[in-house]
Amino acid sequence: MSIQILSERIGLWTGSLLFLLGFSQVLALEAEFETSEGTFTVQLSLDSAPLAVSHFVLLAEDQLQWLDTESGRVIKGGYYENRVVTEFGPNDDVSFFVVGGSDASGDSDLGYVFPDQLSPQETHSPYTLALSNSGPNTNGGRVYLTGNDNLTERDESHTVLGHVQSGGGRDVVDRILSSSAGATTVHSVEVTSTSAEWAMIMEQKALLPAVTSAVPSVRVTAAGEFDFGFTQPKNSVLWGASSLDLLEWHPRGRRAILKDDLGLALAPVEALAEREFFRLALVEYPAGASDLGVTSFANRTLSVEGEALGFLHYHFDSTGLSGDFELFLDPDFPAFLTGDFVVEEGLMSSTPYSVSLLLAAEGLGGSSEQRVSLGWDISEGSGLSGRHVTDLIDENGEVIFSDFGPSRLQ
């Protein structure tokens, strides 16, 4: 074989290899964020967080319906389109920015939540894309991007979706971080995937909550009681909204039917005017979520453990809204502190994966209230195991201390 022919063949092989490498790179699972500051690309970690990454991709690719909880309107896709970056955090030394809904109170971001997927292989190294939340297992559409920081303290509480690789637009992320709230707009998020990756993503879709307009989705009624004639299924959350003119809509209630409940008929609604319009939207959770739903703490004990808190046991009475607590610095020794607590009225919210409570317990850790956010991961007989984030709040409503760790409900 002549040197010329050999050189030509080596060139052909090299060109083919470069083509295949380039083709593979194009088909990697990536999300391209087009913003007013430029474009950056995130390499997504489907293997480490399949449910979380699939949800992000499906939401970005207009494959999921979600709920505007203010208006009760069910929307398909468009969640990240033309979103303004409105939040920076966690302090004046800016280290990340948030994209997504402005409401972080439980499941009102998209009208639903899904559980965490924490992986030791995925950490908050520089330029990480991760899920924002308001406690364990309260993920929705809100995501955040970090800058050139190692925020490893978030590894145990926030699901990592992927990373901006070197050369993938990190300078754009830096420019966004150096701007002010409201100065940057995310115009769109475009995802590139292989057919195998897309098949895996579609398989995960069945494990996510489904949002639909309940029948009737819009109805006109006269003043007085109105019966929707609708029975809410088990393991679902029903959202209601109403309007007097079809222009301004307002939330009109939320009802969760979780593990211990049966399907219930929707009670008649008292109309506010001679003519009122109603919307109902239904969020149905996958079957596996039913084992983790909690609707009552009556006669149960909630135990939380933290590095600084120690071992704290809340014993609920038959009402499920009050009881007494014991604080142990070491489980092998007597209680260090005891007292009574009351669940603040109207400030307990549940999803099929999590619960948030505001407890009034004077003197516990120097605070007057404790906000306990619980995420359930495992159902064991009559008990649940998971994780907690506990905030101690002073009389001015300021968080003076936070701790996290394992929790159990028995």
N, C-alpha and C positions, 0 to 999 in steps of 0.2 A: 504494500500500500504506500503510495507516494505521500511525502510530507504535506503536500498541498491538499490531497484528499482527506488525510487524517486531520489536518487543521480545520477543514470545512466541516467534517463530522463532529469534531470536538465543539466547534462553534454552534452546530445545530443542537447537540446535546445540551450545551450550556444555555442556549436560548430557550430550549424546551423546559429545562429545569427552572429557569428564571420565570418563565410563563406560569408554570405550575405553582411556584412559590407565590407569585403575585396573585394568581387566581385564588389560592388558599387564603391569602391575606384579605382579599376583597370579601370572601365569604365568611370570615370570622364573625362571631356574634358581637356586633358593635352598635352603639347608639350615637348618632351624630346630632349634637345640639347646635342648632343655628340660632345665634343670638345677635342682638344689636351691637355687641362688642366683638363679634367674630364667631368662628366655629371651633368647637372642640369635640373630640371623639372619646367615648368611654368603651373600653373592652369589658364586656359583661361576663360574670362568673356563673354561668348556668349550672355547672356541675355542683358548685358549693351551695347555692341557694336556688334550687329549681323553681319552687313555688313563687318566691319573691321576684326573681328575675323574669319569670314568665308573666306575672301580673304586670310588671313595669312595661314589658314589651307589648302585651296585649292592649294595655291602656294607651300606649303611644301609637300603636298601629290601628286604632279605632276598632278594636275587636271586642271591647267590653262596654256594657252599659253601666252608667254610674248615676248617682242621684244628687241633684241640687237640693239640699235639705231645706233651704229657705223657701223655694217656690214649689217644691214637690215634683219638679219636672225631671223625667228620666231622659238622660242624654247618652248618646252613643259616640264615643271617641271625642277627640278635640280637647282632651283634658290639659295637655301641656302647650297647646297652641296659644301664642300671644300672652303667656303668663309673665307678669312682672315680678322680678325678684324683690320681695318686700321685707325679708328678714335676714339679719346677719347675727352671728353669735360665736361663742357664748358670751363675749364681753367686748370691751373696747379694743382688745387685741384680736381683731377679726380673724377667725380661722375657718369659717365655713359660711355658705349662703344657702337659703332654702328656696326651692321651686315647688309650687303646688298650692293647694287650698290654704286659706288663711286661718281656718278653724282647726285647732289641734285637740279639741275636747272629745276624745273617744271616737265613736264611729260616725261623726257628722262631717268628716272630710269628704268621703265619697258615699256616705250612707251605709257603709259597712267597714269591717276590719278583717284582717287575716293575721295568722300567728307569725312570730319571729322565726328566722332560720339563721341561727348564730353558728358560725363555722370557725374552728381554730385555724384553718388554712387561709381565711380571709381576714385581714386586719386593716385598721385605719392608718395605713401608710400614707405618705403624701399623695394628694390628688385622688381621693376616694369618693365614689358615689355611694350613698347609703340611704336607708329609709328613715325618715323622721317619724317620731311617735310621741304619745303622751303617757307612756308606761308600757309594761310588758304586753305583747300580743295586741297592740293597737295600731298596726300598720295600715296605711291607706295609700293615697297617691302622692303625698308629700315626700320629696327627696331633698337631699342636701349634698353639696360639693365642698370638699375640704381643699385647702391650699397646701403649701409646702410645709406641712406639720405632721407629726406623728401623734394622732389622737387615740392612742391605744386604750385610754380609759373608757372609750365608747364601745370597745369590742364585745363587752359582755351585755350590752343593752340595745345595740342598733345593728340591724342586718345590712351587711355590705353587699352591694349590687355589682360593683366593678371598680375599675381604676382608669384614669387618664394616663396613658403611657407617655414616655418621653417622646416629644415630637408630635403628640396628638392634640396639641392646642393648650398646653398648660399655661402659656402666656396669656391666652384669652381668659382662663379661670382667674389668673392673677389680676387682670384688668377689672374683672367683675368684682373681685374682692376689694379692690382699691376704690371702687365707686361707692355711691350712696344708695340707700333704699329707694326703690322706684326708678332708678336710673337705667336699669338693664331689663330688656324684654327677651324672653325665650320665644322665638317665632315658631319653631317646630322641633320635633325630635323624630329622626328617621332611623329605622333599625335595619341592619343588614344581617342575614342569617343563611345558613345552609338548610337544605330540605330536611335533613335529619334533626337539626336543632329546632326547626319550626314544628316538626312532628312531636318532639318532646314538649315543646311549649303548649301545643294544643291538648296534649294529654293532661297537663297540669291545670288546664282551664276548668275541668270538671271538679277540681278540688277547691275552687274559689266560689265565693257567694255570687248568686245570680240576682240581678235587679230588674224588675219589671213593673209596668204600670198595672196596678190592681184594678179589677172591675168593680165599680165604674171608675175610670181615671179622671173624668171631669163630669160633674153633675150639677144641675141647677135645682135649688130647693126654695121653698117658701119659708117664712118665719115659723119658728116652732121646732119640734123634734123631727129629725130626719133619720130614717133607718136605711143604712147602706145595703143591708141584706148580704153581708160579706162575712165569711168565716175564715179567720186567719189560721193558717196551718202551723203545726208545731215546728220549732226550730227556725223561727223567722222573726223579722222586725218589720213592723208596719209604720210608715211615715205618712202623716197627713198635712195638707196645706189648704188654705182657703183664700178667696179673693172676692171682692164686691164688684170689681169692674174688669177682671181678666188682665189687668195691667200690673197691679201690685199684689203680690202673693206673700202670705205670712205662714210660718209653721203653725200647725194646729194639732200637735200631739205626736207621740211616739210610743209604740207598745212592743215590748219584746216578749215572745213566747219561747221559753227556753226548755231546758232538760226536764224539769218537774211539772211542766204545764201540758194541758191538753189543748187541742185546737179550740179556739174561742170565737164566738160570734162578736162582731164589732158592735158595741153599744150604740144606741141612737145618739145623734149629735144635735145639740141645741143651736139652731141657726142664729146668726147675729143680726140679720136684716131680712127684709122682705125677699131679697134675691141674693143668694150667695153661691159661689162656685167652689167645688171641692175637688181636690186631687188626692188620690191614694197611691202610694208606691210601696211595693213589697220587696224585701230583701230575704231571700231564702238561702240558708247556710247548708253546706254539704253535710251528709249524714254523720260523719265522724265528729263534727263539732258538738253534737248533742250530748256527748259524755262530759263535756267541760263546762256547760252552762250552769250558772247558779242564780237562783231567783230569791233565795231566802237563807239567812244565817241563823235562823231560830234554833236554839239549843245546840249550837255548834261552837267549836273552838278554832280560832284562827291563830296560827303560830307563824311568826316571822323572825328571821335571824339576820343579823347584820354585823359587820366588822366592828362598828362603833356602838350600835344599839344594844348588842348582846342578844338575849333570847326573850322575846316578848310574846305573851299569850293573851289574846282577847277572848273571854268567855261570854258568849251572847246568851241572853235569856230567851224566854219563849216568844217574845215580840220580834226578835231578830234586829232590834233597833237600839238596844242598850245592853249593859252588862258590866263586868268588872275585868280588870287587867292585872297581870303580874309581869314584872320585869326581872329577869335573872341575868346577872353578869356572867355567871357560870352555872350550867344546868345541874351541877352536883352540889350546889349550895342553896340555902334558902333565898326566897325572893328579896331582891334589893329594894323594890318599890311596888306598891299595890295601890289600886284606886278604882274609880268607876269611870265609865265612858258612855256617851250617847252619840248615835249616828245623826249628824246634822240633817234635818228634814229636807227632802228634795234633792240631796246632794249625794245620792248613791246611784250609780249607773252601771248597767251590766251589758256585756256582749256575750256571745257564745264562747269566747276565749278569755275574757277578762272582766274584772270588776274594779270600780273606783269608789272609795268611801272617804268621807270627811268625818273624822271622829273628834268630838270635844272631850278631852281628858286633861283637866288642869294639872299642871306640874310635871307632866311626863317629859323629861328631858328639857325642862325649862320652857316648854311651849304650852299654849292653850288648846291647840288643835293639831291633829295629825292627818295628812292626806296620804292614804295608803292605796297605791295602784298595784293591782294583782293580775298576773297573767298565768293561766292554768295550762300546764303542758301534759300532765299524765293523770288519768283517772284510775284510782286503786280502791276497788270495793266501794265503800261509801265516802271515801276521802278523795281529795284532789291535791296534787303537788304542782308547784310551779315556782315563780319568782316574784319579788316585790320591789317596789321603790317607795320608800317612806320619806315624806317631807315633814319636818317639824315646823310649825307656823306659830309666830308670836301673836300678841294681841292686836298688832297693827296689820295683820295679814301677810307679813313678810316671811319668806322661807329662811329660817335661821340655820338649818342643817338638813342634809339628805343622806340616806343610807340605802343600800340594796343588798339582796341576798336571796336565799331560798325561802319558800313559804309553804304552808300546808293547812288545809281545811279538813277538820274531822267531825 
